[in-house]
Amino acid sequence: MIISSAEFKKKILNKEIVSIDGKLKFTSTHSVVNEVKPEKAKKKKPICPVTGIEFDSMGEIYIYWWLLELRDNGFVESIELQPEPFILSSSVYRDIEINGKSKKEFIIHGHHYTADFKVKWTPKTLEYGFVNEFYSKIKRKQNELFCVDLVSYLEAKPDGLDLKKTIDANNMVRLFSNKQKEVFDKFNVLVELVYHNNLFHKTFLPERYISQDKGRDKRSIKYNYKILKDLM
């Protein structure tokens, strides 16, 4: 017989279930059967209310709004979501012979990294300096644009409204830092880590972000900001 947790507790209180030699037993003729627990529902990924596209986090959606506004005003030529991955290492196999036949035995999986966004800027961007937010820390000293041929790769992460608290669930920022180094070492491409509120504070706030995610009430923003029209 399967019983619920509430019913189980009730039977203990009514002394219908007792502990004998460390084992739970019914005082009646019933036998104890483990309760079947329902499976936990998988957490749904957030969906952009503007485009209906599914993202991994709300931080990505906010950066996407920022990019969309730049695109609609002629600063961005194209936005590619989850672009072609950087192959950091290939899967490893070894040649073996079984019953006189040559085969490949799998040893270890390959390793790759996929940025959140690949952005193709327009020359107009240079006139307003938005692309200056994407200078390589290494190449800045050489006064060279980070985004080669006006292309940037971005990794989007959420942060706190006070610009100081960063959200690093499951050490994802630390893991990204390792991949960022590998990509730069192998491809000479520096993927830029961007926190949405920090970016908005330095540049402009996308107008869609001023309203709450569901678009009803005004969002509480704890820093001074400008909108794109103020800069144009």
DRENMI-321576 format. One record per residue (C-alpha): x, y, z; residue in three letters. Coordinates in pm, 1 decimal, m for minus. Example, Ala and Ser with C-alpha at 12.3 -4.5 7.8 and 13.67 -1.06 7.14 Angstrom:
2
       px       py       pz type
   1230.0   m450.0    780.0  ALA
   1367.0   m106.0    714.0  SER
//
This chain:
232
       px       py       pz type
      0.0      0.0      0.0  MET
    129.7    347.0    m91.4  ILE
     48.8    629.5    149.8  ILE
    118.8   1003.8    137.4  SER
    354.6   1186.6    374.4  SER
     60.4   1355.6    549.0  ALA
   m115.9   1022.3    600.0  GLU
    209.8    866.3    720.7  PHE
    252.7   1138.0    987.1  LYS
   m110.3   1099.5   1090.2  LYS
    m67.6    724.5   1142.2  LYS
    242.7    783.4   1356.6  ILE
     51.1   1030.7   1575.6  LEU
   m233.5    780.2   1608.0  ASN
     21.8    508.0   1690.6  LYS
    m88.4    307.5   1389.8  GLU
    282.0    292.2   1298.4  ILE
    544.7    212.3   1560.6  VAL
    921.0    159.0   1564.2  SER
   1033.3   m191.4   1661.3  ILE
   1408.2   m261.9   1667.3  ASP
   1469.8     47.1   1449.9  GLY
   1216.7    m64.1   1186.2  LYS
    881.9    100.1   1109.3  LEU
    584.4   m135.9   1138.1  LYS
    208.6    m96.9   1113.2  PHE
     14.9   m198.1   1423.3  THR
   m247.4   m336.7   1183.6  SER
   m193.3   m597.6    912.3  THR
    m66.3   m339.8    654.8  HIS
    293.1   m344.7    534.0  SER
    511.9    m39.0    482.1  VAL
    582.0     50.5    121.0  VAL
    816.3    333.6     17.4  ASN
    629.2    645.9    m91.0  GLU
    655.1    723.3   m461.2  VAL
    789.5   1079.3   m501.7  LYS
    688.2   1279.0   m809.2  PRO
    968.8   1375.7  m1045.7  GLU
   1090.5   1733.3  m1017.2  LYS
    982.8   1948.3  m1308.4  ALA
   1270.2   2079.7  m1519.0  LYS
   1327.7   2452.2  m1489.1  LYS
   1202.3   2624.3  m1801.4  LYS
   1434.5   2855.3  m1990.2  LYS
   1320.0   3218.8  m2012.6  PRO
   1156.9   3333.3  m2336.3  ILE
   1211.7   3680.9  m2477.1  CYS
    875.4   3864.0  m2463.0  PRO
    974.2   4071.6  m2767.8  VAL
   1073.0   3795.6  m3011.9  THR
    955.3   3471.3  m2847.8  GLY
   1309.8   3328.8  m2867.2  ILE
   1427.0   3099.6  m2584.1  GLU
   1744.3   3202.4  m2396.0  PHE
   1954.2   3046.5  m2120.1  ASP
   1909.9   3343.4  m1883.3  SER
   1735.8   3677.8  m1844.3  MET
   2079.9   3841.9  m1858.2  GLY
   2110.4   3725.0  m2220.0  GLU
   1766.4   3864.2  m2300.4  ILE
   1855.7   4205.9  m2159.6  TYR
   2176.8   4222.0  m2366.9  ILE
   1973.6   4110.4  m2668.8  TYR
   1736.3   4406.7  m2619.5  TRP
   2041.0   4636.8  m2610.9  TRP
   2170.3   4489.3  m2936.9  LEU
   1827.7   4501.5  m3103.4  LEU
   1795.5   4872.3  m3029.2  GLU
   2140.5   4933.8  m3179.5  LEU
   2045.7   4729.5  m3486.0  ARG
   1717.3   4917.1  m3532.2  ASP
   1910.5   5246.3  m3525.4  ASN
   2176.2   5143.2  m3776.5  GLY
   2465.7   5064.4  m3543.1  PHE
   2458.0   4685.8  m3579.8  VAL
   2445.3   4499.5  m3909.3  GLU
   2366.9   4152.7  m3773.5  SER
   2321.6   3963.6  m3445.6  ILE
   2395.3   3591.4  m3442.5  GLU
   2272.9   3391.5  m3142.3  LEU
   2484.1   3093.3  m3036.2  GLN
   2725.8   3127.4  m3331.9  PRO
   2948.5   2852.1  m3465.8  GLU
   3147.3   2707.8  m3172.3  PRO
   3520.9   2738.6  m3120.4  PHE
   3666.2   2384.9  m3122.5  ILE
   3919.2   2383.6  m2839.9  LEU
   4010.2   2015.3  m2859.8  SER
   3897.3   1717.6  m3069.0  SER
   3766.4   1385.9  m2940.1  SER
   4041.6   1130.9  m2887.4  VAL
   4032.8    775.9  m3028.4  TYR
   4291.3    501.6  m3058.6  ARG
   4329.7    235.1  m3324.4  ASP
   4270.1   m118.5  m3199.4  ILE
   4231.3   m456.7  m3365.0  GLU
   3951.2   m696.5  m3272.2  ILE
   3921.2  m1037.3  m3439.6  ASN
   4153.5   m921.3  m3714.8  GLY
   3948.9   m605.6  m3785.3  LYS
   4079.3   m250.7  m3728.3  SER
   3853.6    m29.3  m3517.8  LYS
   3872.1    301.5  m3333.4  LYS
   3817.3    297.3  m2959.5  GLU
   3680.1    613.5  m2799.0  PHE
   3904.1    763.3  m2526.0  ILE
   3781.0   1114.8  m2437.4  ILE
   3529.0   1370.9  m2559.9  HIS
   3631.8   1686.9  m2743.0  GLY
   3591.4   2032.7  m2595.1  HIS
   3432.0   2343.8  m2747.0  HIS
   3298.3   2686.9  m2651.2  TYR
   3000.2   2874.2  m2796.4  THR
   2959.2   3247.9  m2733.2  ALA
   2616.4   3393.6  m2657.4  ASP
   2634.6   3651.0  m2937.3  PHE
   2834.5   3729.9  m3247.8  LYS
   2781.7   4093.8  m3341.3  VAL
   2865.4   4256.3  m3674.6  LYS
   2888.7   4633.0  m3624.3  TRP
   2841.2   4902.6  m3888.9  THR
   3097.9   5181.9  m3950.3  PRO
   2841.3   5420.5  m3797.5  LYS
   2921.4   5266.9  m3458.3  THR
   3275.2   5407.3  m3466.5  LEU
   3141.3   5762.2  m3495.2  GLU
   2954.2   5729.1  m3166.0  TYR
   3208.2   5516.7  m2979.7  GLY
   2979.1   5233.0  m2869.4  PHE
   3231.4   4982.1  m2994.7  VAL
   3486.4   5127.6  m2752.3  ASN
   3319.4   4914.8  m2484.9  GLU
   3463.4   4610.9  m2662.6  PHE
   3834.7   4682.6  m2670.8  TYR
   4059.0   4392.2  m2580.0  SER
   4242.4   4445.0  m2252.1  LYS
   4550.3   4319.7  m2432.6  ILE
   4515.5   4519.8  m2754.3  LYS
   4393.1   4840.2  m2590.9  ARG
   4752.8   4932.7  m2508.3  LYS
   4839.2   4898.3  m2875.4  GLN
   4545.1   5126.8  m2967.3  ASN
   4394.5   4856.5  m3188.7  GLU
   4025.9   4775.3  m3213.6  LEU
   3937.2   4454.2  m3036.1  PHE
   3658.5   4372.3  m3279.6  CYS
   3844.7   4264.9  m3591.3  VAL
   3651.0   4366.4  m3904.9  ASP
   3387.5   4519.6  m3674.1  LEU
   3293.1   4181.9  m3523.6  VAL
   3257.4   4110.2  m3150.6  SER
   3185.3   3792.0  m2955.6  TYR
   2994.9   3842.5  m2628.9  LEU
   2925.7   3629.9  m2321.5  GLU
   2627.4   3774.7  m2131.1  ALA
   2585.6   3743.0  m1754.5  LYS
   2332.3   3901.0  m1515.9  PRO
   2439.3   4135.4  m1236.3  ASP
   2284.7   4329.6   m950.8  GLY
   2093.7   4654.7   m984.3  LEU
   2351.2   4834.1   m767.0  ASP
   2628.5   4749.8  m1020.4  LEU
   2832.8   4578.2   m747.9  LYS
   2664.1   4243.8   m696.2  LYS
   2739.3   3991.2   m967.5  THR
   2549.7   3665.4  m1001.9  ILE
   2773.7   3363.1  m1052.5  ASP
   2542.9   3063.2  m1027.7  ALA
   2730.4   2731.4  m1035.5  ASN
   3064.4   2912.7  m1088.1  ASN
   2974.5   2980.2  m1450.9  MET
   3185.0   3299.3  m1466.0  VAL
   3492.3   3113.0  m1342.8  ARG
   3434.1   2836.8  m1597.1  LEU
   3391.5   3095.4  m1872.8  PHE
   3718.7   3261.5  m1772.4  SER
   3906.7   2938.2  m1846.3  ASN
   3737.1   2899.6  m2185.7  LYS
   3800.1   3265.4  m2265.3  GLN
   4174.2   3208.5  m2223.0  LYS
   4167.3   2896.7  m2439.8  GLU
   3978.1   3072.0  m2720.2  VAL
   4220.2   3365.0  m2718.3  PHE
   4524.1   3137.4  m2712.1  ASP
   4403.0   2922.3  m3001.2  LYS
   4207.4   3168.8  m3219.6  PHE
   4340.2   3511.6  m3111.0  ASN
   3980.5   3613.4  m3036.2  VAL
   3887.2   3766.2  m2702.0  LEU
   3525.4   3694.3  m2611.1  VAL
   3403.2   3987.3  m2403.4  GLU
   3222.6   3916.0  m2074.8  LEU
   2939.7   4167.4  m2030.1  VAL
   2712.0   4225.5  m1730.2  TYR
   2387.8   4387.0  m1842.4  HIS
   2346.0   4661.7  m1578.5  ASN
   2714.3   4751.2  m1593.5  ASN
   2694.9   4777.2  m1971.9  LEU
   2373.8   4982.7  m1962.7  PHE
   2526.4   5222.5  m1711.5  HIS
   2835.8   5276.3  m1929.7  LYS
   2645.3   5315.6  m2257.6  THR
   2266.7   5345.1  m2263.9  PHE
   1959.6   5169.4  m2128.5  LEU
   1743.5   4988.5  m2385.7  PRO
   1393.1   5135.5  m2367.5  GLU
   1235.6   4790.1  m2332.5  ARG
   1435.4   4736.0  m2011.0  TYR
   1273.8   5040.5  m1845.3  ILE
    956.3   4832.5  m1806.2  SER
    936.2   4508.4  m1608.2  GLN
    991.7   4181.9  m1797.0  ASP
    616.5   4137.3  m1848.8  LYS
    594.4   4494.7  m1975.5  GLY
    343.9   4628.6  m1722.0  ARG
    509.6   4832.1  m1445.7  ASP
    820.7   5047.9  m1454.5  LYS
   1138.3   4872.5  m1339.1  ARG
   1326.1   5000.5  m1032.7  SER
   1669.9   5110.3  m1160.8  ILE
   1921.7   5219.6   m897.9  LYS
   2166.6   5409.4  m1117.9  TYR
   2162.5   5707.7  m1348.6  ASN
   2113.5   5612.4  m1710.5  TYR
   2069.6   5751.3  m2060.5  LYS
   1868.5   5616.7  m2349.1  ILE
   2005.9   5582.4  m2700.6  LEU
   1818.0   5889.7  m2824.3  LYS
   2006.8   6101.6  m2569.0  ASP
   2335.9   6001.6  m2732.3  LEU
   2222.1   6064.1  m3088.4  MET
//
